[in-house]
């Protein structure tokens, strides 16, 4: 499976354990884009609606969601079935051929699965003349306390390519993503905002969260089990709970 196809196999876990996005992020999107409640919004890669709910709770109901995974799309459709103007389309963004024009296009931790030159161009073509994009990503923030250092040893043993001490820093990730947007030469007034908070998980819930990560889904079953068993046991020895630093970077731009 391609990375983007891994989530559909754990759709229920994705719905239960993936965090939603902060309210402040949506306020910043609406303030920047100046969209009205009647304007058409497109969401690319809605998953089970972790970002969609932020639109709905803010009073924006004219939303079209594109989702590749059939199980993920089904959950989102059921979740928002009472909203007639919320449409969930089970398709890849690449294969979808809409006739509508949108004032805002958003994507939460999904747009990196689309080839940039193709994806940004298609989004540009779908936007109205004064339309905006709001793409945001959850960014991993490494922690180097005793607990996380022990967890890192499990990665070194069972999945060394996922050792986060070797990953680019959050600042490097953000700079690279901003550069990709700039290099398309399709958008202007690029603004980047960051949101950070801590979220506590039990050992079981933390392992379940990891199990929704595409790179962890790529591990073979035995490899993944050994890794997760080690991580869970380590967290239990430290009291059964772990505090994860969450970070989301939002990239805003105008057509």
N, C-alpha and C positions, 0 to 999 in steps of 0.2 A: 504493500500500500504506500501511496505517497503520504507525506506527513499530514497534508490537509484532509486525508480520508480516514485518519486514525480515530478521530473524535466520535464518529458515528457508532463505533462499537461499544463505547462507554457513555452513551447519551444520558442515561439516568444518573450516573455518577457525576457527569459534567453539570447537569442541572443542580444536583445537591451540593456539590463541593466547590464549584468555581465561584469566586466572589463577584459581586456586582461592582459597579463603578461609583465613585463618590459623587454626591449631589453637586458639589462645586464644579466638577468637570462639565456637567450639562449646562449649568448657569453660564460658564465661560463660552461654551459652544453657541448658545442662543444669543448671548451678548455680542459675540463676534459676527455671527452670520446674519443677525437681524431677521431671522425667519419669523413669519407669523404662524399662528396655530392652524391656518388653512393651507399653508404651503406644503408642497409634496416633499417628503424626505425619503431617501433611499438608504437602507442599511445593507452593507455587504458582509456576508458571513455572520449571521445573527446567532448561530449556535442555538442555545435554548432560551435566548432572550435576556441575557445578562445586561446588555446595553439597551435593548428595546424597552425594558421596564423603566429606565431612566427617562426616555422620551415620553412614555405614557403617563408617568407620574408627574411630569412637568406640563401636561396638558396638550401634548402634540400627538395626535392620533392618525394623521394622514401619512402612514408609514408603509412602505413596501420593503419587505425583508427577503433577501436572497440567501438561501442556505443549501449547500451541496449535500449534506447528510440527510437522508430520508428520516431517520429516527429523530435527529435534532429538529428538523423542520416540523415533524409531527408534534413534538412537545411544545414548540413555540406556537403553532397553530392552535393547539388546545388551550394554552395559557391565555391567549388573547382572543378567544373565539367570540367574546361578547362585544368586541370592537369591530364594527363592520368595515371600517376604513383601514384596518391593519391587515395587510395582505402578506402571506408567507408563500414564497415560491421555491419549490424544491428543484434547484438547478445550480450548476456552476455559473459564476459570473461571466466566464468566457463564452458559454453557450447561450446565454440569455440575450434576447433581442427585444428590448422594450420600445414602446412608441412614446412614452411619456417623457417629460422634461422635469428635472428636479431642482429645487432651490438649495438643497443641502444633501450631501452624501456623507454618511458616517461609516466607520468600520472599526470594530473593537477587537484587537489582537487577532486579526484575520488577513489584512491586506497584504502582508508579506508573502502569502502563499500564491499571489498573482504576479506574473512577470511584470516588473515595473513599467517598462516602456509601453506595453500593451494596456496594462491596468489603468495607469494615470491618463492615458490618451482617451480610453473609453469613458472614464469618469468625466473628463473635460467635455466630451461630446454630449453627455447626458445632462450636464448642468445648464441652467438658465444663464443668461448673460451676466447676471450679478450673483451667481451661485457660489457656494463655499464648500470646502471639504473639511471634515473633522475626523482624522484618523488617529487612533490611540492604541497604545500597546502596554501590556503588563511587562515590566522589565525586572528581571531577577537582580536582587541586591544581595551579594554574598555577606555573610556574617562570620566572624572568626573567633567566636567564644568557644569554650570547651565543648559544649554540646554540638555545635555545628562542625567543629574540627573533627570530632569523632565520627559524625555522619559522613564527612568528607572522606574518611578512611574507607568506608564501605564503597563509596563510588570508585576510589582508586583500585579497590579489589575486584569489583564486579562490572563497573562501567566507567573506565578511566577517561573516556572521551566526554563524560558528563561531570568531570571534576570542575566545579565552578571557579576554583582558584586560577584556572587557565582561561576563563572566559574574558571577553572584552569588558571593560568597566561600564557601568551604566552611562557615564558621560560619553564614552566612545560609541556606545550603541545609539544614543540620541543624536550625536553628531553625524553618524553614518546615515541614519534615517532622514535627517534634515537635508543632507547632501543629495540623497536620492530624489527627494521632492524638488529640490532646486534644479537638479540636472535635467529634469523633464522640460524646463523652460515653459511650462504651461500655467503656472500659478505664481501669484505674487502675494505680498504682505504676509509672509510666513511667520507665524507666532508659535512658540513652543512653551508649553506649561507642564509643570510636574506636580504630582500629588503623592504624598507618602503617608503611610500609617502602619501600625502594627496590628496583626490579627493572630489570635491564639487558636491553636488546634490541639486536639487530643492526638495521641500517637496514631490511632486508627484513622481519624479524619485526615491527618497530614499525609499518611500513606495513600489514602483514597484520592486526595488532591493530586499527589504526584502521578497517580495512575491515569489522570486525565491529560497529562502533558504528552505532547506528540513524540518527543524524543524518548521518553520512558516507554511509550507504547511500542516503539521500534525495537526494544530489547526482546530477546527470545524469552519464553515463559519461565524457564528455569533461572536464567540470569536475573530477570526482573523479580522473581520470588525471593532469591537470595538477597538481593539488594534491599527490597522492602522489608523483609524479615529483620535484617540487621538494623535498618533505620528505626523500625518500630521498637525493637528491643532496647536500643540506645535511648530513645526518648522516654521509654518506661523507666529506665534506670535513673533518669534525671527528673522524675516526678510525674511522668505521663503526659506532659504538655510541652508544646514548643511555640515560641512567638516568632512569627514570620514577618519580616519587614516587606510590606507591599509597596510597590511603586508603579505608577501609571504615568506615561508621557503622552501628552496630547499635542498633535500637530495640526494647526489651523492654517488655511490658505484660501485665497480668493481666486476665482477664474480671471 
